Amino acid sequence: MNAVKIGIDLGGTKVLIIAGSNEEKHPTGLDFTPFQLEEIISNFIEKHNLDPVGIAIAIPGLLNTVGDVLLCDVLPRFNGWNANNAFADISPKIRVINDIRAALIQEFSDVDDSLTCGIVMVGTAVGAAFIVNGKILNGDSGWAGEFGYFPLVVNGETKRIDTLCGGDYLAKQLGLTPKEMADLAVEGDELVLKTIAKSGYFLGVGIAGLVNLFNPRRLAIGGGTASLPGYWEGIIKGASDNIIPELWNEDLLCKVKDGFKVAAMGAMTLL
């Protein structure tokens, strides 16, 4: 058997599993359950003849210090789930971390005391995490970074960033599945592209608020929704239109270095 570390990025539309050269993706969704995840992981281990020395899981939402999922909007069946209990018989070491926090750790692995930076991930929903003067910003309860709840006023109505910019909400606005939306965007559908660009712009406006507040050296942006055609250009326009001019430069915003693997790889650094 192959002794390996396993990294898992659990998201609202998919779960990514990485172990050495082995890699798999499986669909999730609102009705996806802990039992289904546990079965997928068990099958993955058996299929590739693995001996897990550690399992690290990046999970969206709010977690406590012992690994309980307290609130997960995109995977509601996981509220109250504890990975340590679920995988205790499979691996001697289990680590659980918020998915955006994991991505932050991977993206900014070399940190000095002067660094203020952050990461924004745009998938099914939106999340963020920050390093301020070389230290991760945790907040009073450890939940700093719920950028998806950031309010914006649009046409006189207050809305959350999640409902304006998250991929799940964006697809529903168009009456499509996320895959259908992505396919039509690639095909150049005018309405879909216009909606995506507008959503990216709103995210850029929110990001401008973060930049004006924290004055970061760099903000990395990732996630499947951010890779949709026209979304990145919308972000840049929304940000550059609203950031204090003295704080704006072309290197301020960048795409995450490790793409869709960033959260799973960041989680594995804890093992």
C-alpha positions in Angstrom: 0.0 0.0 0.0 1.1 3.6 -0.7 1.5 5.7 2.4 0.3 9.2 1.4 -1.3 12.4 2.6 -4.8 13.1 1.3 -6.0 16.6 0.6 -9.7 17.3 0.1 -11.4 20.4 -1.1 -15.2 20.1 -0.4 -17.3 22.6 -2.3 -20.9 23.4 -3.2 -20.7 21.8 -6.7 -17.8 19.4 -6.4 -15.3 17.7 -4.1 -11.7 17.4 -5.2 -9.4 14.7 -3.8 -5.6 14.8 -4.1 -3.2 12.1 -3.0 0.3 12.1 -4.6 -0.3 11.6 -8.4 -3.9 10.5 -7.8 -6.7 13.0 -8.3 -10.5 12.8 -8.6 -13.4 15.1 -8.7 -17.0 14.2 -7.8 -20.2 16.3 -8.0 -21.8 17.6 -4.8 -24.8 20.0 -4.4 -27.3 21.1 -1.7 -28.4 17.6 -1.0 -24.9 16.1 -0.8 -24.4 14.3 2.6 -21.5 13.4 4.9 -22.3 9.8 4.2 -21.7 10.3 0.5 -18.4 12.1 1.1 -17.2 9.3 3.5 -18.1 6.7 0.9 -16.3 8.6 -1.9 -13.1 8.9 0.3 -13.3 5.2 1.2 -13.6 4.1 -2.4 -10.8 6.5 -3.4 -8.5 4.9 -0.9 -9.4 1.4 -1.9 -9.2 2.1 -5.6 -5.7 3.5 -5.4 -4.5 1.1 -2.7 -3.6 3.9 -0.3 -2.5 4.0 3.3 -3.4 7.5 4.5 -1.0 8.9 7.0 -3.2 12.0 7.2 -6.4 13.4 5.8 -6.8 17.2 5.5 -10.2 18.6 4.5 -11.0 22.2 3.3 -14.6 22.9 4.1 -16.7 26.0 3.3 -18.5 27.8 6.1 -17.9 28.4 9.8 -15.9 25.8 11.9 -15.1 25.6 15.5 -11.7 24.7 17.0 -12.5 21.0 17.3 -13.6 20.7 13.6 -17.3 20.8 13.9 -19.1 22.4 10.9 -21.3 25.1 12.6 -22.8 26.7 9.4 -22.4 25.8 5.8 -24.9 27.5 3.5 -23.8 25.7 0.3 -23.7 22.2 1.9 -26.5 22.3 4.6 -26.4 18.6 5.3 -22.9 19.1 6.8 -24.1 21.4 9.6 -23.0 19.7 12.8 -20.7 17.2 11.0 -17.3 16.4 12.5 -14.6 15.0 10.2 -12.4 13.7 13.1 -15.2 11.3 14.1 -16.0 10.4 10.5 -12.5 9.4 9.5 -10.9 8.3 12.8 -10.8 4.6 11.7 -9.2 5.5 8.3 -6.3 7.7 9.2 -4.3 8.5 12.4 -4.3 12.2 11.7 -7.3 14.3 10.6 -7.2 18.1 10.0 -10.1 20.3 9.1 -9.9 24.0 8.0 -12.1 26.5 6.3 -11.5 26.3 2.6 -10.7 30.0 2.1 -8.2 29.9 5.0 -6.6 26.8 3.4 -6.3 28.7 0.1 -4.7 31.7 1.9 -2.1 29.5 3.5 -1.2 27.9 0.2 -1.1 31.2 -1.8 1.0 33.1 0.8 3.3 30.5 2.2 6.2 33.0 2.6 5.0 35.7 5.0 7.0 38.4 6.8 5.8 40.8 9.5 5.2 43.6 6.9 2.9 41.7 4.7 -0.8 42.6 4.4 -2.6 40.6 1.8 -5.7 38.5 1.1 -7.5 36.0 -1.0 -11.0 36.0 -2.4 -12.5 32.7 -3.7 -15.5 32.8 -5.9 -17.2 29.5 -6.4 -20.7 28.5 -5.5 -20.6 31.4 -3.1 -17.9 33.9 -2.1 -15.4 33.9 0.7 -12.2 35.7 1.7 -9.3 35.5 4.2 -6.6 38.0 5.1 -3.1 38.3 6.5 -2.6 41.7 8.3 1.0 42.7 9.2 2.2 39.1 8.8 -0.6 37.5 10.9 -3.8 35.7 9.8 -6.8 37.9 10.6 -9.1 35.6 12.7 -11.5 38.0 14.3 -13.1 37.6 17.8 -14.6 34.2 17.1 -12.2 33.1 14.4 -14.7 33.8 11.6 -13.2 36.8 9.9 -13.5 36.7 6.1 -17.2 36.0 5.5 -17.0 38.3 2.4 -20.1 36.7 1.0 -22.2 38.5 3.5 -20.7 41.9 2.6 -23.7 44.2 1.7 -24.1 46.2 -1.4 -27.0 48.5 -2.3 -28.2 47.8 -5.9 -31.2 49.6 -7.3 -32.2 50.7 -3.8 -32.1 47.1 -2.4 -29.5 45.8 -0.1 -28.0 42.5 -1.3 -25.2 40.2 -0.2 -22.1 39.7 -2.3 -23.0 36.0 -2.4 -26.3 36.7 -4.1 -24.7 39.1 -6.6 -21.5 37.3 -7.5 -21.6 33.6 -6.4 -21.8 31.0 -9.2 -24.9 29.2 -7.8 -26.9 32.4 -7.5 -25.7 33.7 -10.8 -26.8 30.5 -12.6 -30.2 30.6 -10.9 -30.7 34.2 -12.0 -30.3 33.0 -15.5 -32.5 29.9 -15.0 -29.6 27.6 -15.7 -27.4 25.1 -14.0 -23.8 26.2 -13.3 -22.6 23.9 -16.1 -25.2 25.2 -18.6 -24.1 28.8 -17.7 -20.4 28.0 -18.2 -21.1 26.2 -21.5 -23.2 29.1 -22.9 -20.5 31.6 -21.8 -17.9 29.7 -23.7 -20.2 29.6 -26.7 -20.5 33.5 -26.5 -24.1 33.8 -25.4 -24.7 37.5 -25.2 -27.1 37.5 -22.2 -25.0 35.1 -20.2 -21.8 37.1 -20.9 -23.4 40.3 -19.9 -24.7 38.8 -16.6 -21.3 37.4 -15.8 -19.5 40.7 -16.5 -22.0 42.6 -14.3 -21.5 40.1 -11.5 -17.7 40.4 -11.8 -18.1 44.2 -11.6 -20.1 43.9 -8.4 -17.4 41.7 -6.9 -14.8 44.3 -8.0 -16.8 47.0 -6.1 -16.7 44.8 -3.0 -13.0 44.2 -3.4 -12.5 47.9 -3.7 -14.0 48.3 -0.2 -11.6 45.7 1.1 -8.6 47.4 -0.5 -9.6 50.8 0.8 -10.1 49.4 4.3 -7.0 47.1 4.6 -4.5 48.6 2.1 -3.1 45.1 1.1 0.0 44.6 -0.9 -1.8 42.0 -3.0 -5.2 40.3 -3.3 -5.3 36.9 -5.0 -8.6 35.8 -6.6 -9.6 32.3 -7.5 -12.5 29.8 -7.8 -14.4 28.4 -10.7 -16.8 31.3 -11.1 -13.9 33.8 -11.3 -12.7 31.8 -14.3 -15.9 32.3 -16.4 -15.4 34.4 -19.6 -15.6 38.1 -18.8 -15.8 37.7 -15.0 -12.1 38.7 -14.4 -12.5 41.8 -16.6 -15.6 42.8 -14.7 -13.6 42.5 -11.4 -10.8 44.7 -12.7 -13.2 47.4 -13.8 -15.3 47.4 -10.6 -12.1 47.5 -8.5 -10.2 50.1 -10.5 -13.3 52.4 -10.7 -13.7 52.4 -6.9 -10.3 51.9 -5.2 -8.6 55.0 -3.9 -6.3 56.0 -6.9 -3.2 56.1 -4.7 -3.8 52.4 -3.7 -4.4 51.0 -7.2 -1.7 49.4 -9.3 -1.8 46.7 -12.0 -0.2 44.1 -9.7 -2.6 44.6 -6.8 -5.0 41.9 -8.0 -3.8 38.6 -9.3 -5.1 35.1 -10.0 -4.2 32.3 -7.5 -1.1 30.4 -8.4 -2.4 26.9 -7.9 -5.7 27.3 -9.6 -8.5 24.9 -8.6 -6.1 22.8 -6.4 -5.2 25.7 -4.0 -7.5 24.8 -1.1 -6.8 21.1 -1.1 -3.0 21.8 -1.2 -3.3 24.4 1.5 -5.2 22.0 3.7 -2.4 19.4 3.3 0.2 21.8 4.7 -1.5 21.2 8.1 -0.5 17.5 8.1 
